[in-house]
Amino acid sequence: MSRPLSGLVLPPGGGRTLLGPAQHVTFKITGERSSVGSLFEVVVPVGFDVGAHRHTKSEEFFYVLEGEVDMFAFEPEVRTAGGWQDWRSADGDRVRRGTAGALIHVPPGCPHGFANAGPTPARMLFQAAPPPDHERYFEELFELLADGAPPVGAVEELRRRWDVEQLTPLVPGQPLPVGAPQSADDEARWD
């Protein structure tokens, strides 16, 4: 007899969370549940810049829930070293300030980036396909950034292994408060 089909309903704050001074990432959907994509909620610290980068295999979506992030997803006319904030595409695309409700779609091979230049941390929903590469990448990045600045070359090596071609440097930003994840009591109050 086959087992009945069952989906997933998560309460607010549900999922496995990685909490560190450089990032807060909650895994909402992973490759264990989905063959088409992983879904994460990410807190972006003030001053954080993921750095311009691209993936040869991954397709990504970023949706701003709270706060503001500068963002882009295009091939620039000129890839200037150091920063991407002034990049422009041949079609006139430019870096935009995204507020709640803004979306970035990134097809495979497309340079992209986001940074929090705002006064408060931002929250974004992030989908990556196919899974589970970004899950493993986040876990390893969390370990590297847990104690502050990682060893020289460590982030670059990590990114190379997980299909990330870094075009400009990652900047960790201001440390986030590291508190306990939501408790079982929080989940019990969800109706």
N, C-alpha and C positions, 0 to 999 in steps of 0.2 A: 504494500500500500504506500502510495507516495505521500509525502509530507505536504500540508496545505501551504500555499503561497502566502508570504507575509512581506510587507514593506517595512519601512522604518519611519517612526515619528519621534523626533527629538524635542525635548523641552528647551526653553531658552537656556543658553549656557551649556547644552548637552554636547557630547562629543569628547574626544580625548584632547586635552590641552597641554601644550608645551609653554611653560612660563619662564621667561628669563629677562634680564635687563635689556636685551637687544631686540627681543621679539616675543609676542604672544600669538600663538597659532593654535586654533581649535580645529581638529580634523572632524568634519561633519560627515562626509562620505569618503570612503577609501576604496582602494582596489579590492578589498575583501568583500564589498557589497556591490560594486559596480564595475562593469567591464569597459564603460565608455568615458568615465571621468572621475576625478577626485574633487571634492569641494571643501574649502577651508574658510574660516573666518580669521582675519589677520588684523592685529592692532599695529599701526604704523607709527613709530615714535616721532616726535618733533625732531626735525633735522635729518631723518633717515632718507637715504637715497639708494635705491636698489641698484643704481648704475644702469646705463644703457647696455642692453644685452639682446641676444636672440637665441632661439632654439631651432634646430633643424627638424625635429620630430613633433614637438608639442604645440598644441593649440590652447590658448588661454583666454579667459574672460575675467575682468576685474570690475566689480561693482562697488561704488563708494556708498557706504551706509551712513557714516558720520564723519564730520571734519572736512578737510580739504587736502587734495593732493595734486601736484603738478604731474601731468602724464602725457605720453605720446605713444604712437604706434605707427611708424612709417620709416621708410629708408630716407635718410637725410641727403641733401645735395652734397654736403661735406660732413664727414665724421670728424669733428674737431676733438682733439684730445682734452681730457680733464673734465668736461661737463657737457651735458646735452640740452640744457635749458634754453639755449638760443638756436637749436637746430630747426631747419625748415626743409620741407620736401620740395621736389621739383614742381609738384602740383599746388604748392602754397600751404600745405598743412603745416601746423606749428604746434608747439607745446601748449597745452591748455590747462587751466585750473579747474579741476573737477571737484564739485561739491556733492552732497548727498543726492543720489540718483544718477550720477554720471557713470558711464560704462566705457571700458576699453575692451575691444576684441583684437586678439593678436593671432593671426594665422602663422603656421610654421614658417620660419625663416625671416620673419619681420622684426626689425629692431624695435625695441620698446623699453619703457622705463617709467617709474613713478617715484616721487619724492614728496615728503611732507614738509613744506615750507611754512605751514600754518602755526598758530600759537598753541594748539592742543593736539594730542594724539588723534589719529584718524582710524576708522574701522572700515575694512573692505571685505567683501565676499569674493573669493577667488576660486575659479574652476580651472583645472588643468586636465588635458586629455592627450594621450591615454594615461591611465594610472599604471603603476604606482610611483613613477620616477620622482615626482615632486614631493610625495610623502617622504621618501627616503632622503631626498635633498634637504627638506626642512629639518628632519631629525638630526642629520649630520651637521647642518649649519647651526642649529641650536647648541649642539655640543661645542662647536668651535667658538661661538660668541658668548657662551655662558660666563666666562671669566673676564670679559672685556675684549681687548684687542687680541685677535688670533695670531699664531705664529706667522711670520712672513711667508707668503706664498700659499698658505693653507686654504684660503677661500678660493683662490685661483685653481688649485688642484681639485678641490671639491666640485667646482663648477665645470671644469673640463670633464670630469667623470660622469656628470649628470646632464650632458647636452646643453650646457650654457656657455655661449661664446660671449665673454665679457668685453664690452667696448669702452666703457668708462668705469671708474672705480665705484665699489660699494662703500657707502658712508653709514656707519651704524646709528648715528643720531644720539639724542639724549636718552639715558637709561630709563626704562619703564619700571614702575613699582612692581615688585615681585610678591604677589599675595597668593593665598591659597585659591585653588579653583573652586567653582561653585560647589556647595555642599549637597548632600542627599536631601536635606531639608528644603533647599531651593527647588529641587526637582519634585518633591512631594507637594509643594504648593501649586504646581502647574496643573490647571484643570482645563 
